[in-house]
Amino acid sequence: MSYIFTDTHCHFDFPPFSGDEPASLLRAAQAGVRQIIVPAVTAENFARVLQLAADHTPLFAALGLHPLYIAEHQDQQLEQLAGLLATKPAKLVAVGEAGLDLFMANPQFMRQQALLKAQLKLAKQYDLPMILHSRRSHDQLAAILRRCDVPRGGVVHGFAGSLAQAEAFVGLGYYIGVGGTISYPRAQKTRSVVAQLPLSCLLLETDAPDMPLAGYQGQANRPERVLEVFQALCQLRPEPPDEIAEHLQQNACSLFALN
């Protein structure tokens, strides 16, 4: 049986997809990937991500300022983001990738938090969900989300925390992004978490070209490998695959208001 998937997190504006978009989208489509959310990470990428979404039916845009690039982000880029959101581009479906990261050498954590809060405010103002990055910062992120209400919620992508941390995000109205990490037998904590959470709060993603699956180490990740993330998830869940696939696709369409 063939299934329909949405890759809810793919940096399609990066190599190896740049300049190879039609062939890459064909490969994704052959694996059942009908829609791909492309989150920008810096203001420099905003125009490219919006243009990709305009040019290619399967692609949808998200615009945000990623914490890993904190040294690049200036106040005027936040103003640029606000200005673009105000124009309501046709295929803009979220604010992100934004969030917190305590894994970096020089996190500038106060600035990270201020930037995140500003983007949460924009998501609320323009009635958009958030695509959130979190490394070694789940508890700090949850604390901010409790204080900064975003009616449309969002997704904590590439989640690798505990079950209690996942349940805290779900309780705040956020989905949990499931990626290639679960293809590694050693990722026991993450595999256990996605096995126990309700299907109603899970989303599929690749984070391509990052986060390669087991067996593809050293290679660029690709959106068609959502199918293999799905297969890995099916091995961890008690439900039949068709029920899992249906839930995952409904979740993506619901969060990002996709057709």
C-alpha positions as a Python dict, from the first residue, in 0.01 Angstrom:
ca = {
    (1, 'M'): (0, 0, 0),
    (2, 'S'): (126, 349, -84),
    (3, 'Y'): (91, 637, 161),
    (4, 'I'): (89, 1016, 140),
    (5, 'F'): (340, 1204, 354),
    (6, 'T'): (439, 1560, 441),
    (7, 'D'): (802, 1630, 526),
    (8, 'T'): (732, 1897, 787),
    (9, 'H'): (1097, 2010, 810),
    (10, 'C'): (1333, 2015, 512),
    (11, 'H'): (1593, 2280, 428),
    (12, 'F'): (1524, 2255, 56),
    (13, 'D'): (1696, 2591, 0),
    (14, 'F'): (2034, 2428, 81),
    (15, 'P'): (2257, 2198, -129),
    (16, 'P'): (2221, 1929, -259),
    (17, 'F'): (1872, 2050, -363),
    (18, 'S'): (1974, 2394, -495),
    (19, 'G'): (1972, 2377, -874),
    (20, 'D'): (1831, 2023, -865),
    (21, 'E'): (1480, 2105, -744),
    (22, 'P'): (1268, 1924, -1009),
    (23, 'A'): (1465, 1597, -984),
    (24, 'S'): (1469, 1614, -604),
    (25, 'L'): (1093, 1677, -590),
    (26, 'L'): (1031, 1387, -829),
    (27, 'R'): (1231, 1153, -602),
    (28, 'A'): (1029, 1275, -303),
    (29, 'A'): (698, 1229, -488),
    (30, 'Q'): (791, 873, -582),
    (31, 'A'): (823, 799, -208),
    (32, 'G'): (477, 948, -141),
    (33, 'V'): (597, 1288, -18),
    (34, 'R'): (329, 1526, -141),
    (35, 'Q'): (418, 1837, 60),
    (36, 'I'): (741, 1975, 207),
    (37, 'I'): (771, 2258, 460),
    (38, 'V'): (1088, 2465, 405),
    (39, 'P'): (1189, 2671, 712),
    (40, 'A'): (1429, 2961, 658),
    (41, 'V'): (1707, 3002, 916),
    (42, 'T'): (1835, 3354, 841),
    (43, 'A'): (1693, 3669, 681),
    (44, 'E'): (1931, 3611, 390),
    (45, 'N'): (1724, 3303, 298),
    (46, 'F'): (1376, 3458, 326),
    (47, 'A'): (1340, 3558, -40),
    (48, 'R'): (1477, 3226, -166),
    (49, 'V'): (1244, 3018, 51),
    (50, 'L'): (940, 3223, -55),
    (51, 'Q'): (1043, 3194, -423),
    (52, 'L'): (1086, 2816, -395),
    (53, 'A'): (735, 2786, -252),
    (54, 'A'): (597, 3008, -529),
    (55, 'D'): (773, 2807, -802),
    (56, 'H'): (703, 2450, -685),
    (57, 'T'): (359, 2316, -590),
    (58, 'P'): (480, 2073, -317),
    (59, 'L'): (684, 2336, -131),
    (60, 'F'): (557, 2560, 151),
    (61, 'A'): (753, 2832, 329),
    (62, 'A'): (826, 2917, 690),
    (63, 'L'): (1028, 3226, 785),
    (64, 'G'): (1232, 3256, 1101),
    (65, 'L'): (1562, 3342, 1267),
    (66, 'H'): (1741, 3029, 1392),
    (67, 'P'): (1931, 3042, 1724),
    (68, 'L'): (2243, 2881, 1572),
    (69, 'Y'): (2291, 3200, 1367),
    (70, 'I'): (2243, 3433, 1665),
    (71, 'A'): (2562, 3625, 1575),
    (72, 'E'): (2410, 3720, 1236),
    (73, 'H'): (2064, 3831, 1349),
    (74, 'Q'): (2012, 4205, 1397),
    (75, 'D'): (1706, 4405, 1502),
    (76, 'Q'): (1645, 4515, 1142),
    (77, 'Q'): (1616, 4149, 1037),
    (78, 'L'): (1339, 4102, 1291),
    (79, 'E'): (1171, 4406, 1133),
    (80, 'Q'): (1224, 4247, 791),
    (81, 'L'): (1053, 3929, 914),
    (82, 'A'): (760, 4129, 1053),
    (83, 'G'): (729, 4317, 723),
    (84, 'L'): (717, 3996, 519),
    (85, 'L'): (462, 3836, 751),
    (86, 'A'): (243, 4145, 712),
    (87, 'T'): (229, 4086, 333),
    (88, 'K'): (80, 3737, 400),
    (89, 'P'): (260, 3545, 120),
    (90, 'A'): (30, 3281, -31),
    (91, 'K'): (228, 2973, 73),
    (92, 'L'): (371, 3094, 402),
    (93, 'V'): (251, 2845, 664),
    (94, 'A'): (460, 2907, 979),
    (95, 'V'): (712, 3120, 1166),
    (96, 'G'): (1043, 2938, 1202),
    (97, 'E'): (1286, 2789, 1233),
    (98, 'A'): (1324, 2966, 1567),
    (99, 'G'): (1402, 2844, 1916),
    (100, 'L'): (1678, 2790, 2173),
    (101, 'D'): (2016, 2616, 2164),
    (102, 'L'): (2245, 2558, 2462),
    (103, 'F'): (2474, 2321, 2271),
    (104, 'M'): (2664, 2603, 2095),
    (105, 'A'): (3003, 2735, 2206),
    (106, 'N'): (2876, 3090, 2268),
    (107, 'P'): (2497, 3070, 2297),
    (108, 'Q'): (2426, 3437, 2391),
    (109, 'F'): (2128, 3287, 2568),
    (110, 'M'): (1963, 3613, 2677),
    (111, 'R'): (1962, 3731, 2315),
    (112, 'Q'): (1832, 3395, 2199),
    (113, 'Q'): (1540, 3421, 2439),
    (114, 'A'): (1458, 3778, 2337),
    (115, 'L'): (1465, 3681, 1967),
    (116, 'L'): (1243, 3381, 2029),
    (117, 'K'): (988, 3583, 2228),
    (118, 'A'): (973, 3842, 1947),
    (119, 'Q'): (903, 3566, 1693),
    (120, 'L'): (638, 3404, 1915),
    (121, 'K'): (469, 3744, 1933),
    (122, 'L'): (472, 3766, 1550),
    (123, 'A'): (325, 3415, 1520),
    (124, 'K'): (42, 3520, 1750),
    (125, 'Q'): (-12, 3849, 1564),
    (126, 'Y'): (-30, 3680, 1221),
    (127, 'D'): (-210, 3364, 1341),
    (128, 'L'): (67, 3125, 1235),
    (129, 'P'): (213, 2816, 1405),
    (130, 'M'): (578, 2799, 1518),
    (131, 'I'): (853, 2564, 1401),
    (132, 'L'): (1083, 2533, 1701),
    (133, 'H'): (1442, 2420, 1744),
    (134, 'S'): (1552, 2305, 2089),
    (135, 'R'): (1887, 2154, 2191),
    (136, 'R'): (1960, 2103, 2560),
    (137, 'S'): (1694, 2369, 2623),
    (138, 'H'): (1360, 2186, 2645),
    (139, 'D'): (1274, 2303, 2996),
    (140, 'Q'): (1371, 2665, 2920),
    (141, 'L'): (1171, 2654, 2596),
    (142, 'A'): (862, 2511, 2769),
    (143, 'A'): (884, 2787, 3033),
    (144, 'I'): (881, 3055, 2761),
    (145, 'L'): (596, 2887, 2574),
    (146, 'R'): (389, 2884, 2893),
    (147, 'R'): (422, 3262, 2915),
    (148, 'C'): (399, 3340, 2541),
    (149, 'D'): (70, 3199, 2419),
    (150, 'V'): (62, 3116, 2046),
    (151, 'P'): (-297, 3016, 1962),
    (152, 'R'): (-194, 2806, 1660),
    (153, 'G'): (73, 2617, 1858),
    (154, 'G'): (347, 2460, 1650),
    (155, 'V'): (603, 2181, 1647),
    (156, 'V'): (917, 2110, 1849),
    (157, 'H'): (1120, 1962, 1567),
    (158, 'G'): (1385, 1689, 1591),
    (159, 'F'): (1278, 1616, 1946),
    (160, 'A'): (1526, 1417, 2158),
    (161, 'G'): (1414, 1488, 2516),
    (162, 'S'): (1236, 1282, 2780),
    (163, 'L'): (875, 1164, 2778),
    (164, 'A'): (790, 1418, 3051),
    (165, 'Q'): (939, 1700, 2843),
    (166, 'A'): (748, 1585, 2533),
    (167, 'E'): (424, 1568, 2733),
    (168, 'A'): (486, 1922, 2861),
    (169, 'F'): (508, 2052, 2500),
    (170, 'V'): (201, 1852, 2395),
    (171, 'G'): (12, 1995, 2692),
    (172, 'L'): (99, 2344, 2566),
    (173, 'G'): (-50, 2265, 2223),
    (174, 'Y'): (267, 2167, 2036),
    (175, 'Y'): (339, 1868, 1815),
    (176, 'I'): (655, 1658, 1840),
    (177, 'G'): (869, 1626, 1526),
    (178, 'V'): (987, 1269, 1455),
    (179, 'G'): (1296, 1235, 1236),
    (180, 'G'): (1578, 1000, 1143),
    (181, 'T'): (1709, 974, 1500),
    (182, 'I'): (1459, 692, 1562),
    (183, 'S'): (1631, 479, 1293),
    (184, 'Y'): (1929, 433, 1530),
    (185, 'P'): (1887, 145, 1780),
    (186, 'R'): (2109, 335, 2027),
    (187, 'A'): (1857, 623, 2042),
    (188, 'Q'): (1659, 430, 2299),
    (189, 'K'): (1518, 731, 2484),
    (190, 'T'): (1381, 899, 2171),
    (191, 'R'): (1246, 571, 2033),
    (192, 'S'): (1071, 505, 2364),
    (193, 'V'): (917, 854, 2369),
    (194, 'V'): (769, 834, 2017),
    (195, 'A'): (639, 485, 2095),
    (196, 'Q'): (444, 615, 2396),
    (197, 'L'): (306, 952, 2281),
    (198, 'P'): (-41, 972, 2124),
    (199, 'L'): (-36, 956, 1743),
    (200, 'S'): (-237, 1278, 1747),
    (201, 'C'): (72, 1480, 1845),
    (202, 'L'): (338, 1340, 1607),
    (203, 'L'): (472, 1484, 1280),
    (204, 'L'): (715, 1331, 1030),
    (205, 'E'): (1026, 1522, 922),
    (206, 'T'): (1375, 1473, 780),
    (207, 'D'): (1561, 1799, 861),
    (208, 'A'): (1730, 1731, 526),
    (209, 'P'): (2010, 1774, 435),
    (210, 'D'): (2092, 1725, 807),
    (211, 'M'): (2016, 1436, 1046),
    (212, 'P'): (2093, 1140, 813),
    (213, 'L'): (1920, 812, 894),
    (214, 'A'): (2101, 497, 1003),
    (215, 'G'): (2279, 350, 703),
    (216, 'Y'): (2324, 691, 538),
    (217, 'Q'): (2584, 842, 773),
    (218, 'G'): (2807, 1093, 593),
    (219, 'Q'): (2547, 1147, 318),
    (220, 'A'): (2310, 1441, 274),
    (221, 'N'): (1966, 1356, 407),
    (222, 'R'): (1676, 1382, 159),
    (223, 'P'): (1298, 1438, 183),
    (224, 'E'): (1211, 1100, 29),
    (225, 'R'): (1361, 937, 338),
    (226, 'V'): (1049, 1044, 529),
    (227, 'L'): (923, 705, 408),
    (228, 'E'): (1203, 534, 603),
    (229, 'V'): (1134, 747, 913),
    (230, 'F'): (772, 631, 883),
    (231, 'Q'): (879, 268, 851),
    (232, 'A'): (1099, 303, 1162),
    (233, 'L'): (807, 458, 1350),
    (234, 'C'): (576, 173, 1246),
    (235, 'Q'): (819, -74, 1405),
    (236, 'L'): (787, 112, 1736),
    (237, 'R'): (408, 161, 1741),
    (238, 'P'): (125, -86, 1807),
    (239, 'E'): (-114, 64, 1548),
    (240, 'P'): (-136, -64, 1188),
    (241, 'P'): (72, 137, 934),
    (242, 'D'): (-229, 276, 748),
    (243, 'E'): (-368, 422, 1071),
    (244, 'I'): (-27, 574, 1158),
    (245, 'A'): (11, 726, 809),
    (246, 'E'): (-339, 872, 819),
    (247, 'H'): (-284, 1035, 1159),
    (248, 'L'): (54, 1180, 1062),
    (249, 'Q'): (-84, 1334, 743),
    (250, 'Q'): (-391, 1473, 922),
    (251, 'N'): (-163, 1627, 1185),
    (252, 'A'): (54, 1801, 923),
    (253, 'C'): (-247, 1931, 730),
    (254, 'S'): (-413, 2053, 1049),
    (255, 'L'): (-111, 2234, 1195),
    (256, 'F'): (2, 2402, 872),
    (257, 'A'): (-348, 2449, 720),
    (258, 'L'): (-252, 2249, 408),
    (259, 'N'): (-509, 2130, 156),
}
